[in-house]
Every structure is written in structure tokens, then in C-alpha cells.
Amino acid sequence: MSAMWKPNQPGSTPSPSPMPEPSRPAPPPSAGFESPNRAPAPVQTGDQATIGKGLFIKGEINGSESLFIDGKVEGTVNLPGNRVTIGRNGQVAANITAREIVVLGKVRGNVSATDRVDIRAEGSLSGDVAAARISIEDGAFFKGGIDIRKPDAKTTNGSGAPAPVVAETAKTVQM
């Protein structure tokens, strides 16, 4: 075992540690909706609400916590700064706005994320995506346009307005 040493004062010598640093246990697996071949998602600091598979919600969802949807939702979902996960049983016909959007079920509508959109192998998304990052796993279904937006859009298009960065528009991708 090698250790890195950076002297605090000139001429000082490193002192050996009497005990090795204890290893930290792996974080507990998430709520069972992560892919088995994927590393666990980072631990969320806030709470997460759940719409169970027996629930149907029609209308507008706004809030300040993350949301796991395993039921049916129609309308709009607006959770800026939070994560929206559509579970394997989830069926969403809504426009979604959030920091991060993970699709394991079916989504019909446009999605906008300030950070990333992740369409997993069993997921399906029909609609346009606007995000800083997007990930589409093999086996996922996606139909729509992609607008990659830089987190701090400081470039302008000459008129003073931020210029959108368009990666792909109106293409159908099925993997």
C-alpha cells in the first residue's frame, strides 16, 4: 500500500498511520428500479415522492422534491431542480420539466432537463428532448428531436439572445 505525502513544513517527515482507514460499505441498492448492470445512482439528498402503479393522475404536478412514477399520469410534470423517474410500469402522457429525467416505462410528450435525460433499455420516449446531456441505452425506443443545451449558454446568435445548440432534429431513433 503506497501513500501520498505532501509536507506541511520544509524538513518535516511523514509519520506512518497506525491504522489503515476503514473501508466504507457500498451504498444500499436503490428502490429496485435501477438496471442490474448499472452502477447505483448517486444518493439524493432530498425526499422522493412515489406515484404507485395503481394510481392515475390527470392534471398538473408541481413541487420541490424528486418523483418516481410507476402509475399513469396525464398533464404536466414540473419539478425543476429535481429528478423524475418513470418506472417500468409508468405510463406518462405529459410534458416533463426537471433537472434529471430517467425513463424506464413509457412517455408521450416533450421533456426538458437542465442536466440529463436517460432512456433505459426498457424505456420508450415519443417526444422532443431538450437537455444538457442525453443517454439512450440499447433496446430503448426514442422518436423525436434532440436539442442539446449547454448549462450556461453564454454564446449569442448575434442578436444578443442565446443561440440554441441543436444536435439532431426530427429524427426517429430505434435501438
Buried (B, 14 or more C-beta within 10 A) or exposed (E): EEEEEEEEEEEEEEEEEEEEEEEEEEEEEBEEBBEEEEEEBEEEEEEBEBBEBEEEBEEEBEEEEBBBBBBBBBBBBBBEEBBBBBBBBBBBBBBBBBBBBBBBBBBBBBBBBBBBBBBBBBBBBBBBBBBBEBEBBEEBBBBBBBBBBEEEEEEEEEEEEBEEEEEEEEEEBEE
